């Protein structure tokens, strides 16, 4: 896990549009190590569409919690038995 204690964000107006973040060398080295072990995989257009839909549903609180799912499954199991 990356433990970034001290970070500095340089505002976009100072860098003419690009926001910059300063982190320690140790945190950067850890980031590079993790990136090698878990490479970034690009999403297909269908996956991006699904992701956007999921984010929108989450923001609208249209989701089921793990507790709710477990309770519903337990109730359904008891009904069958």
Secondary structure, DSSP 8 states (H G I E B T S, - for coil): -------EEE-HHHHTT--EEE--HHHHHHHHHHHHHS------HHHHHHHHHHHHHHHTT----HHHHHHHHHHHHHHH-
